């Protein structure tokens, strides 16, 4: 189920990046129309403390908007709802020493992403960076049907059909996102993502109907959970870097089409003459 974790992590990150860049400085949202709370020239006249209070208020509204996009989708970003997220089919392959699983999952429903909690959010306009830490208390992945072939210890054959349920508990991700202005000056792009990391303290596997030398659902689920957690904990840094690269590769072409720099420009400190 590691591939599920990476897949939905990337989907959530892309939505987060798009919303953060387009809504961080544009809090008044009605029918997906953005506007600043006051004219840009008035924002530029505010003292540092007032600008900081305003930016923090904008960030709070930004995360409210992110929840809206996750639960309802977005016309602006051409994004479908991510909670609940429905997939007709997903192929999952887990090769390991203890267990090898080849799963075809059908009628997959994912819920819980929209319940994310923001633990830290710091938009630094001096460095054009956005430091975030967000957790999702529980992600439920339910498959109405699965087909399984595989083995235990490369010796005991496994096969089966039935329903599958997986739970990811208290998924946490952190990163510092550095922003930049596009070449034409109209868009906010991702320059780089530093210190990306994520943690999955708990993972539960719920395959039912596995057959292989007897009814061994409990054994298969226990080994699957152990293998997944071990893999994620050992390679989370590599996974996080790879997903960050994908976000920049696929996200910036979309961001480059959006007229967003005008929202962030009033908050960017100007060089002293």
C-alpha positions in Angstrom: 0.0 0.0 0.0 3.1 2.2 -0.1 2.2 3.3 -3.6 -1.3 4.4 -2.4 0.4 6.5 0.2 2.7 8.2 -2.3 0.0 8.7 -4.9 -2.4 10.4 -2.5 0.4 12.3 -0.9 1.3 13.8 -4.3 -2.3 14.7 -5.0 -2.7 16.4 -1.7 0.6 18.3 -2.1 -0.4 19.5 -5.6 -3.7 20.9 -4.3 -1.8 22.5 -1.3 0.7 24.2 -3.6 -1.8 25.5 -6.0 -4.1 26.9 -3.2 -1.2 28.3 -1.2 0.2 30.2 -4.1 -3.1 31.5 -5.4 -4.9 32.2 -2.1 -2.2 33.2 0.4 -2.5 36.8 -0.6 -6.1 36.7 -1.8 -8.4 35.8 1.0 -11.8 37.1 0.0 -13.2 34.2 -2.0 -16.6 34.0 -3.4 -17.5 31.7 -6.3 -13.7 31.2 -6.6 -13.1 34.9 -7.3 -10.1 36.3 -5.4 -9.7 39.9 -4.2 -7.5 41.7 -1.7 -9.0 43.0 1.6 -7.7 46.5 0.7 -6.0 48.3 -2.2 -2.4 47.2 -2.8 -1.1 50.8 -2.2 -2.8 50.8 1.3 -1.2 47.4 2.1 2.3 48.8 1.2 1.7 51.6 3.7 1.1 49.3 6.7 3.8 48.9 9.3 5.5 45.5 9.7 3.3 44.4 12.6 0.0 45.2 10.8 1.3 43.5 7.6 2.2 40.4 9.6 -1.3 40.2 11.2 -2.9 40.6 7.8 -0.7 37.9 6.3 -1.6 35.5 9.1 -5.3 36.2 8.6 -4.9 35.5 4.9 -3.2 32.2 5.6 -6.0 31.1 7.9 -8.5 31.8 5.1 -6.2 30.1 2.6 -6.5 26.8 4.5 -10.3 27.2 4.7 -10.2 27.5 0.9 -7.9 24.4 0.6 -10.5 22.3 2.5 -13.2 23.6 0.1 -11.1 22.6 -2.9 -10.4 19.1 -1.5 -14.0 18.5 -0.7 -15.6 20.2 -3.7 -13.0 20.4 -6.4 -12.1 23.6 -8.2 -13.0 25.0 -11.6 -9.9 27.3 -11.5 -7.5 24.5 -11.0 -9.5 21.9 -13.0 -9.4 19.7 -9.9 -12.0 17.1 -9.0 -13.0 16.5 -5.3 -10.4 14.6 -3.4 -12.6 13.8 -0.4 -14.2 11.5 -1.1 -12.0 10.4 -4.0 -13.3 7.6 -6.2 -11.1 5.3 -8.4 -12.5 2.7 -10.7 -9.3 0.6 -10.6 -5.8 0.6 -9.0 -3.0 -1.9 -9.4 -0.8 -2.4 -6.3 2.4 -4.5 -6.3 4.4 -5.1 -3.1 7.6 -7.2 -3.5 9.4 -8.0 -0.3 11.3 -10.8 1.4 8.5 -11.7 3.8 5.6 -11.3 1.4 4.9 -10.6 -2.3 1.5 -9.2 -3.2 0.0 -8.4 -6.6 -3.3 -6.8 -6.0 -5.9 -5.5 -8.4 -8.3 -3.1 -6.6 -11.6 -2.0 -7.9 -14.2 0.5 -6.8 -11.8 2.3 -4.5 -13.0 5.1 -2.2 -10.7 7.3 -0.2 -11.9 9.5 2.6 -10.5 11.7 5.3 -8.1 14.0 3.4 -10.3 17.0 3.9 -10.0 16.7 7.7 -6.4 17.9 7.7 -5.1 19.9 10.7 -2.6 22.8 10.3 0.1 22.7 13.0 2.4 25.2 11.5 2.2 27.8 8.7 4.6 30.6 8.3 4.7 32.7 5.1 8.0 34.7 5.1 7.8 37.5 2.5 11.5 38.4 3.0 12.6 35.0 1.7 9.5 34.2 -0.3 9.1 30.9 1.6 6.2 29.1 3.0 6.9 26.7 6.0 4.1 24.3 6.6 3.3 21.3 8.8 0.0 19.6 8.3 -1.4 16.3 9.5 -4.4 14.2 8.4 -5.8 12.3 11.4 -7.1 9.3 9.4 -7.2 8.3 5.7 -9.5 5.4 4.9 -9.0 3.5 1.7 -11.8 1.0 0.9 -11.9 -1.3 -2.1 -15.2 -2.9 -3.0 -13.3 -5.8 -4.7 -9.8 -7.1 -5.0 -8.0 -9.9 -6.8 -4.8 -11.2 -5.3 -1.9 -13.4 -6.3 1.3 -13.7 -4.3 3.3 -15.7 -1.8 4.7 -15.8 1.7 8.5 -16.3 2.1 8.5 -17.1 -1.7 7.2 -20.5 -0.7 3.6 -20.4 0.4 1.3 -19.4 -2.5 -1.4 -16.7 -1.8 -4.5 -16.0 -3.7 -7.9 -14.6 -3.0 -10.8 -12.3 -3.8 -12.8 -10.1 -1.5 -13.0 -6.7 0.0 -10.1 -4.6 1.2 -9.7 -1.8 3.7 -6.6 0.2 4.6 -6.2 2.9 7.2 -3.4 5.5 7.5 -3.3 7.1 10.9 -2.1 10.6 11.7 -0.2 11.2 8.5 2.1 14.2 8.9 3.9 16.1 6.2 6.3 19.1 6.4 8.2 21.3 4.0 9.5 24.7 3.3 8.3 25.9 -0.2 10.3 28.6 -1.8 8.5 30.8 -4.4 9.6 32.8 -7.3 8.1 35.1 -10.0 7.6 33.8 -13.5 9.6 35.2 -16.4 6.6 37.2 -17.6 6.0 38.6 -14.1 2.4 37.4 -13.9 2.6 34.1 -12.0 3.9 32.7 -8.7 5.9 29.6 -9.3 7.6 27.0 -7.0 11.4 27.7 -7.0 12.3 24.7 -4.8 11.1 22.6 -1.9 13.4 22.2 1.0 13.3 19.8 4.0 10.4 17.8 2.7 9.4 15.0 5.1 6.4 12.9 6.1 5.6 10.4 8.8 3.0 7.7 9.1 2.8 6.5 12.8 0.1 4.0 12.1 -1.0 1.8 9.2 -3.6 -1.0 9.2 -4.3 -3.6 6.5 -7.7 -5.2 6.2 -7.7 -7.8 3.5 -10.5 -10.4 3.7 -10.9 -13.6 1.7 -7.2 -14.5 1.3 -6.7 -18.2 0.7 -3.4 -20.0 0.8 -2.8 -23.1 2.9 -5.8 -22.2 5.0 -7.5 -19.0 6.2 -4.5 -16.7 6.8 -6.1 -13.2 6.5 -4.6 -12.2 9.9 -1.1 -13.3 9.0 -1.1 -11.6 5.6 -2.4 -8.3 7.1 0.1 -8.3 10.0 3.0 -8.9 7.6 1.7 -6.3 5.1 1.5 -3.7 7.9 5.0 -4.5 9.1 6.6 -4.4 5.6 4.8 -1.1 4.7 5.8 0.7 7.9 9.4 -0.5 7.7 9.7 0.6 4.0 8.2 4.0 4.6 10.3 4.7 7.7 13.5 3.7 6.0 13.0 5.5 2.7 10.7 8.4 3.6 13.5 11.0 2.9 14.0 9.6 -0.6 10.3 9.3 -1.2 9.7 12.9 -0.1 12.4 14.3 -2.4 11.1 12.4 -5.4 7.6 13.5 -4.8 8.8 17.1 -4.3 10.5 17.0 -7.7 7.3 15.7 -9.3 5.3 18.5 -7.7 7.6 21.1 -9.2 7.7 19.4 -12.6 3.9 19.0 -13.0 2.8 22.0 -10.8 4.7 24.9 -12.4 3.3 24.6 -15.9 -0.2 24.9 -14.3 0.9 27.7 -12.0 2.4 29.5 -15.0 -1.1 29.9 -16.5 -2.5 31.7 -13.5 -2.3 35.5 -12.9 -1.3 35.3 -9.2 1.8 37.5 -8.7 -0.5 40.6 -8.3 -1.9 39.1 -5.1 1.4 38.5 -3.5 3.2 41.6 -4.8 1.9 44.1 -2.2 3.5 42.0 0.6 6.9 41.6 -1.0 9.4 44.0 0.7 10.8 46.5 -1.7 14.6 47.3 -1.8 15.5 50.5 0.1 16.7 53.2 -2.2 
